[in-house]
Structures are given as C-alpha cells and as structure tokens.
Amino acid sequence: MIGLVDGNNFFVSCERVVDPKLNGKPVAVLSNNDGCCVSRSNEFKALGIGMGVPYYQLKDREYPKGDLFFRSSNYELYGDMSRRIIEVLRGMAADVMQYSIDEAFIRPPTPELGRLADYGGRIRSRILKWIGIPCGVGFASTKTLAKIANHIGKKLPEGVFVMPDEADGILAGLPAGEVWGVGRRLPAKLRAERIMTAKDLRDAPDDVLRSVGGVTLLRTALELRGVECHEDRDYAADPDSVSCSRSFGEKVGDAATLMEAIASFTAQAAVKLRRHGMLAAGCNVYAQVATPGLFERGGDWEGSFHGCTVAFPAPTDATNVMTEAIRRSIGALFVSGAKYRKAGVVLFGLEKAGAVHQTDLFRSEQRVASPLYRTIDAINARLGRGKVFSAAEGMRAPSWQMKRSKMSRRATTNWNELITVR
C-alpha cells in the first residue's frame, strides 16, 4: 500500500503560516519577476481566476484597492517548509519518497495497514499542528491510484481517502487526460481510440496502449490495474546534471552585465554540485534574446536562445575555475545590440570527487573537491547565503536581479526576518 501526502495550495499555505491575516482571503503567489499566478487559494479560485493569469491583468484588484492579495515567490520559505514536512513524515512512515517540493509518497508501517484512514488523519493533523500546512492524503495499491485518491481526499472534510478495491465508479468518472502520467498531447489520440476515462484506459488492450503512447502509457494503465510499475525516485540522489537559470528583472544589453549574471548562476549551480560531492567536466551556457526583430530571417526571432558549450580544463567543483572558462567563451554568447531577458548554466559530465578515472600520460590531473570552496560553503551556511562571493558576480545590487517586490519575510531561514511575538 502506498500513500501520497500533498500540501494544499502549498505556496499560498506557506504564506499564510507567516502571515495569518491572509487566512480566508483570496491569495495568489506570483511566478518569477511577479509575472503570473502559480498558486491560488481556494477563495481565489472561487472567483474564476485561472492558473497562469498575468499579474498585470489583476493588479487593479489588489488589496487595498480591491479584494485580491498577492505575494512574490518566496523560495527560501517554501523549501524550508517542505523540509519540515518531510521530517514529520519520516517520523511516521516506514519509507518516504519525496516527489516534489509539496508531494511525498509514503509506505505506512505494517501495523497501520488495517486502519489507513485513521493513520492518514493523524499524519494530516500532525503536519497541520506542527507546521501549519493543510494536506491531502490518499492511499492505494500503486502511485498512480494514490494520486487519484489524494485528489479525492483533498475535497473531503477529513482530507483523507483510501482507494477501495473496487474502483470502477471512481475511474469511470475521471477523464483519461487527468490521470498522472498522461501527457498533454495524448488525450486527442486516446479519444480516437474511444478511450475517454481512466476506466477505459485501465481496460484498453496492451497493443492499443503501446501504439498510442508507448511503454510509458502501458505502465500507467498497469498502475490503474493495481500493478506497481513506477520505480521509487530518490529525491536526494546524485543528479545527472545541475542547472541554474533566472529571468532578469531588467533586460541586459552589455556583455559585462551578462557575464555578472552568468557568474552568479554558475556560483549557485556549483554550490548544488558540491552539496552532492561531485565534479563537473563542463557546462552549457545560454541566454535568451529579448529584442524584437533583431535577428529577422523571414520572421521575428524574439525569444531565441544563444548558447555555447564550455569544457573545463579538468573536472572541477571550483566556482572560479568554471567562471574563468566561461568568461573566455562569452564572446560566442553575446551579440552587440541585443538585449537579453534570461540566462542559465547547466553543468554536465558529473562524477564523484575522488572517483577512479583514466589518467593522462602527459599531464598530472587531480580530481578532488576544492578545499577552498568547501570552506566558503561552510562560512555561508553559518553566516548567511552570499556572505562570501566572487567579485565576478558584481559588487553592487544587480539590475538584473529577479523582481520579488511582494515577497513576504523569510521567517524560518533568516535571523533578521523572524516573526515577532507580542
């Protein structure tokens, strides 16, 4: 038996923990640079405002002028709240598999298998009491069915649902396109095969499923039949690549500023890399053009990407080595007269520091973690992010920094923003 615990309207719920005045109000959390709605409270949804609606279309209704409340994405707060929820689950479940920032699959302890509804209620109650985040909990024999059970549980007053052994009625009422694992392009193909509901998908012949969506769709159907097919994913496992990208708060039009931004993103990616004890052999660097019509070749190329691939002298986790290698290639990325709206770095060719490797007869090469940057990471962990940084990232507050003008306090991760109790 598998359970899925999912935070309700997670970003909004986190905002309400640090600002209880938002309880019962129509609240939305905005995407990067305060662009559009990416998380909505139930009160916000009840007004008929959909996901992804741009903020500029709604700002005239913002409190105190109107009836809507907005917050910028506070990733520091959301990440810490997620960590706390996972810690609670690890104390109550036999196994925890974090799937995303607000979702985790769990395996209940054997003594709880006969009373899953009560067990789910205790999980939900403890998370709400200890952390303040309301959750939905669903139990079923597979992860795909647990997703459906969780979706049902969220709509119930008790917030918990256990999928019955006979689930034909439930699956018959769920469109096939809403099943976890069914991509956006598949519903039209499924309708052509008269597969309209989750029940139809479950009962469809294997050869039809393979022809429509390959082995991935077949696995989804098997999960609906109660056969476990999804492998457990270790959220903290070593990655195949590490990336960092951001949209700019203001468009960037000169090479020096673009390099500052890329150096900052490289430093953030390198921190993630070192956290896993890994080295990178190289990186892909890219920047998105924001100038309409600059590269017209029979059409408007606004939004096109420029990129380059950079190989490091040897696999490394040292930020300064990466930044210097990228600096030598910035000319291949920057085009005079262009303005850029976004940039990013993807580190590839990852390997564990100190791992066995084929040596080079003609040069000495050490593949070990940088003691300098281990020290810098320790200082920043103790004194606060960004206390020690490279001058290549810029010495002043950058104009390209992501806009978060409506950000709430980082009340659980920043000493200067702790909640004051009176």
C-alpha positions in Angstrom: 0.0 0.0 0.0 1.3 3.5 -1.0 0.2 6.9 0.4 0.6 10.3 -1.2 0.8 13.4 1.0 0.3 16.7 -0.8 0.3 20.2 0.6 -2.9 22.0 -0.3 -2.2 25.2 -2.4 1.3 24.8 -1.0 2.9 28.2 -1.7 -0.2 30.0 -0.5 -0.4 27.8 2.6 3.2 28.7 3.4 2.4 32.4 3.1 -0.5 32.0 5.5 1.8 30.4 8.1 3.9 33.6 8.3 1.0 36.0 7.8 -2.2 34.7 9.4 -4.1 37.8 8.1 -4.2 36.0 4.8 -6.4 33.2 6.1 -9.8 33.2 4.4 -8.7 35.8 1.9 -8.3 35.3 -1.9 -4.5 35.0 -2.2 -2.2 34.2 -5.2 1.6 33.6 -5.3 3.3 35.0 -8.4 6.0 33.5 -10.6 9.5 34.8 -11.2 9.6 38.6 -11.6 6.0 38.8 -10.4 4.8 37.5 -13.7 1.6 35.4 -13.3 -0.3 33.3 -10.8 1.3 30.0 -10.0 -0.5 29.1 -6.7 -4.0 30.2 -5.7 -6.1 29.8 -2.5 -9.5 28.3 -2.7 -11.0 31.7 -2.3 -9.0 33.0 -5.2 -10.1 30.0 -7.4 -13.7 30.6 -6.4 -13.5 34.0 -8.2 -13.0 32.2 -11.5 -9.4 33.3 -12.0 -7.4 30.6 -13.6 -3.8 29.4 -13.2 -1.2 31.4 -15.1 -3.2 34.6 -15.4 -0.7 37.6 -15.6 -0.5 39.8 -12.6 -0.8 43.0 -14.7 -4.4 41.9 -15.6 -5.3 41.7 -12.0 -3.3 44.4 -10.2 -6.1 46.9 -10.2 -8.0 44.5 -7.9 -5.1 44.2 -5.5 -5.7 45.0 -1.8 -6.3 47.7 -0.5 -7.8 48.9 -3.8 -9.7 45.7 -4.3 -10.3 42.2 -3.0 -7.2 40.3 -4.1 -3.9 39.6 -2.2 -0.6 38.8 -4.0 2.8 37.6 -2.8 6.1 37.1 -4.7 7.6 33.6 -4.8 9.5 33.1 -1.5 11.5 30.0 -2.4 13.5 30.1 0.8 10.4 29.8 2.9 8.8 27.1 0.7 11.9 25.0 0.7 12.2 25.1 4.5 8.5 24.3 5.0 8.9 21.3 2.6 11.9 20.1 4.6 9.9 20.2 7.8 7.0 18.2 6.4 9.4 15.5 5.1 10.9 15.3 8.6 7.4 14.8 10.1 6.7 12.0 7.6 10.0 10.3 8.3 8.9 10.0 11.9 5.6 8.4 11.0 6.1 6.3 7.9 8.2 3.2 7.1 9.6 4.9 4.0 9.3 8.3 2.5 9.9 9.2 -1.2 9.8 12.9 -1.9 8.4 13.6 -5.3 8.3 17.4 -5.4 8.5 20.3 -3.1 5.0 19.7 -1.9 4.4 16.0 -2.5 5.8 12.8 -1.0 4.9 9.1 -1.4 5.0 7.1 1.8 4.7 3.5 2.8 2.8 3.0 6.0 4.2 0.8 8.8 2.7 -2.7 8.8 0.6 -2.2 12.0 -1.2 0.7 10.3 -2.4 -1.2 7.2 -5.7 -2.1 8.7 -6.6 1.4 9.7 -5.3 3.7 6.9 -8.0 6.3 7.2 -7.1 6.9 10.9 -3.4 6.8 10.1 -3.8 9.4 7.3 -5.8 11.6 9.7 -3.0 11.5 12.3 -0.4 12.5 9.6 -2.6 15.3 8.4 -3.3 16.5 12.0 0.4 16.5 13.0 1.6 18.4 9.9 -1.2 21.0 10.4 -0.4 21.4 14.1 3.4 21.3 14.0 3.9 23.2 10.7 0.6 24.8 9.8 0.2 23.4 6.3 -3.1 21.7 5.4 -2.6 18.5 3.4 -4.5 15.9 1.5 -3.7 12.2 2.0 -4.6 9.4 -0.3 -3.8 5.6 -0.1 -3.9 3.0 -2.9 -2.1 0.0 -4.2 0.0 2.0 -6.7 1.4 5.5 -7.0 -1.0 6.4 -9.9 -4.0 5.3 -7.9 -2.6 7.1 -4.8 -2.5 10.3 -6.9 -6.2 9.9 -7.7 -7.0 9.0 -4.1 -5.2 12.1 -2.9 -7.1 14.3 -5.3 -10.4 12.9 -3.9 -9.1 13.3 -0.3 -8.4 17.0 -0.7 -12.1 17.6 -1.4 -13.3 15.7 1.7 -13.7 17.4 5.1 -11.4 14.8 6.7 -8.8 15.3 3.9 -8.1 11.6 3.6 -9.3 8.9 1.1 -8.4 5.2 0.8 -9.0 3.8 -2.7 -11.4 0.8 -2.4 -10.6 -2.5 -4.1 -13.5 -2.0 -6.4 -12.8 1.4 -8.0 -14.7 1.2 -11.3 -17.1 4.0 -10.4 -14.3 6.4 -9.4 -12.2 5.6 -12.5 -15.2 5.9 -14.8 -15.8 9.5 -13.6 -12.2 10.6 -14.2 -11.2 11.8 -17.7 -8.3 9.9 -19.1 -6.4 13.1 -19.7 -6.3 13.9 -15.9 -4.5 10.7 -15.0 -1.0 11.1 -13.7 1.4 10.2 -16.5 -0.8 11.0 -19.4 0.8 13.8 -21.4 -0.9 16.8 -22.8 -0.7 15.5 -26.4 -2.2 12.1 -25.6 -5.9 12.9 -24.9 -6.7 13.5 -28.5 -5.1 10.2 -29.6 -6.9 8.4 -26.7 -10.3 9.8 -27.8 -9.6 8.5 -31.3 -9.4 5.0 -29.8 -12.5 5.7 -27.7 -10.6 5.8 -24.5 -12.4 8.6 -22.6 -12.0 7.8 -18.9 -9.4 6.3 -16.5 -11.5 3.1 -16.5 -11.3 3.0 -20.3 -7.5 3.5 -20.1 -7.2 0.7 -17.5 -9.2 -1.8 -19.6 -7.7 -0.9 -23.0 -5.8 -3.7 -24.8 -2.0 -3.5 -24.3 -1.2 -3.3 -28.0 -3.5 -0.3 -28.4 -1.8 1.5 -25.5 1.6 0.8 -26.9 0.6 2.2 -30.3 -0.8 5.3 -28.8 1.7 6.2 -26.0 4.4 3.5 -26.0 5.5 1.7 -22.9 5.0 4.7 -20.7 1.3 4.8 -21.3 1.1 1.0 -20.8 2.8 1.3 -17.4 0.2 3.9 -16.5 -2.6 1.5 -17.4 -0.9 -1.3 -15.4 -0.8 1.0 -12.4 -4.5 1.6 -12.8 -4.9 -2.2 -12.7 -3.0 -2.3 -9.4 0.4 -3.4 -10.7 3.3 -1.3 -9.4 5.4 0.0 -12.3 6.8 3.3 -11.2 10.3 3.0 -9.7 11.0 4.7 -6.4 12.7 8.0 -7.1 15.3 9.2 -4.6 14.8 13.0 -4.4 18.2 13.5 -2.9 20.0 11.1 -5.3 23.1 12.4 -7.2 21.9 14.2 -10.4 23.0 13.7 -14.0 23.3 17.4 -14.4 23.0 20.6 -12.3 21.5 23.8 -13.6 20.6 27.3 -12.5 18.7 29.9 -14.6 16.7 33.0 -14.0 14.7 35.6 -15.9 16.1 39.1 -15.4 14.3 41.8 -13.6 15.5 44.2 -16.3 16.8 43.4 -19.8 20.5 43.1 -20.1 22.3 44.8 -23.0 26.0 44.7 -22.3 28.5 41.8 -22.1 29.9 42.8 -18.7 26.5 42.7 -17.0 25.5 39.5 -18.8 28.7 37.9 -17.5 28.0 39.0 -14.0 24.6 37.3 -14.1 26.1 34.1 -15.6 28.8 34.1 -12.9 26.2 34.4 -10.2 24.2 31.5 -11.7 27.4 29.4 -12.1 28.2 30.0 -8.4 24.7 28.8 -7.4 25.0 25.7 -9.6 28.4 25.0 -8.1 27.0 25.1 -4.6 24.4 22.4 -5.6 27.2 20.4 -7.2 29.4 20.4 -4.1 26.4 19.5 -1.9 26.4 16.2 -3.8 30.2 15.8 -3.6 30.5 15.9 -7.4 32.7 17.4 -10.1 31.7 18.7 -13.5 33.5 18.3 -16.8 31.9 21.2 -18.5 28.8 23.3 -18.9 26.3 24.6 -21.4 25.6 28.4 -21.1 22.7 30.1 -22.7 20.9 33.5 -22.9 17.5 34.4 -24.3 17.1 37.3 -26.6 14.5 40.0 -25.7 15.0 42.3 -28.7 12.1 42.0 -31.2 13.2 41.7 -34.9 16.9 41.9 -34.2 17.6 38.6 -36.0 14.8 38.5 -38.5 15.3 35.9 -41.2 11.8 35.7 -42.6 10.3 36.0 -39.1 10.7 37.6 -35.7 13.3 35.8 -33.6 12.4 37.4 -30.4 12.8 34.9 -27.6 15.5 32.9 -29.5 18.4 31.5 -27.5 22.1 31.9 -27.9 24.3 29.2 -26.3 27.8 27.8 -26.1 29.4 24.7 -24.6 32.4 25.1 -22.3 34.8 22.3 -21.4 36.7 22.8 -18.1 40.5 22.1 -18.0 39.7 19.1 -15.7 36.5 18.0 -13.9 36.1 20.5 -11.0 33.7 21.9 -8.4 35.6 25.2 -8.0 33.5 28.2 -8.9 36.4 30.3 -10.0 37.7 27.7 -12.5 34.2 27.4 -14.0 33.8 31.2 -14.2 37.1 31.8 -15.9 36.4 29.1 -18.5 33.0 30.6 -19.2 34.5 34.2 -19.4 36.8 33.1 -22.3 33.7 31.9 -24.2 31.4 34.8 -23.5 32.1 36.3 -27.0 30.3 33.3 -28.6 27.2 34.1 -26.5 26.9 37.9 -26.6 25.7 39.7 -29.7 26.2 43.5 -29.8 22.9 45.4 -29.9 20.9 42.5 -28.4 19.1 42.7 -25.1 18.7 39.6 -23.1 15.8 38.6 -20.8 17.1 35.3 -19.3 20.3 33.3 -18.9 21.3 29.9 -17.4 24.0 27.4 -16.8 23.8 23.6 -17.0 26.8 21.7 -15.5 27.3 18.3 -17.2 29.7 15.3 -17.2 29.3 14.8 -13.4 31.3 12.4 -11.4 32.1 11.8 -7.8 35.1 13.6 -6.4 37.9 11.2 -5.8 36.4 8.5 -8.1 38.6 6.2 -10.1 39.3 7.6 -13.6 41.5 7.0 -16.6 44.7 9.1 -16.1 46.5 11.1 -18.8 50.1 10.0 -19.5 51.2 13.6 -20.4 49.7 15.6 -17.6 49.0 15.4 -13.9 45.3 15.8 -13.0 43.7 15.8 -9.6 40.0 15.2 -9.4 39.3 16.2 -5.8 36.9 18.6 -4.2 38.1 22.1 -3.7 39.1 22.7 0.0 38.7 26.5 -0.6 35.1 26.2 -1.7 34.2 23.7 1.0 35.3 26.4 3.4 33.4 29.1 1.6 30.2 26.9 1.7 30.7 26.3 5.4 31.0 30.1 6.1 27.9 30.9 4.0 25.9 28.2 5.7 26.8 29.6 9.1 26.7 33.3 8.4 24.1 33.5 5.6 24.0 32.9 1.9 26.2 35.2 -0.1 28.4 36.4 2.7 31.4 35.3 0.7 31.2 35.5 -3.0 33.3 36.0 -6.2 33.9 39.6 -7.4 32.9 38.3 -10.9 29.3 38.2 -9.6 29.4 42.0 -9.2 29.9 44.2 -6.2 26.6 46.1 -6.3 23.0 45.1 -6.2 22.4 44.0 -9.8 19.8 45.5 -12.0 19.1 42.1 -13.5 18.2 40.6 -10.1 14.8 38.8 -10.2 12.0 41.1 -9.1 10.2 40.0 -5.9 8.6 43.2 -4.8 5.8 41.5 -2.9 7.9 38.9 -1.1 7.0 38.0 2.5 9.5 37.5 5.2 11.8 34.5 5.2 10.7 33.8 8.7 12.2 30.4 9.1 15.6 30.8 7.4 16.7 34.4 8.1 17.6 35.7 11.6 16.7 39.3 10.6 13.2 38.3 9.4 12.0 36.1 12.3 8.3 36.6 13.4 7.9 38.9 16.3 5.5 37.6 19.0 3.9 40.3 21.1 
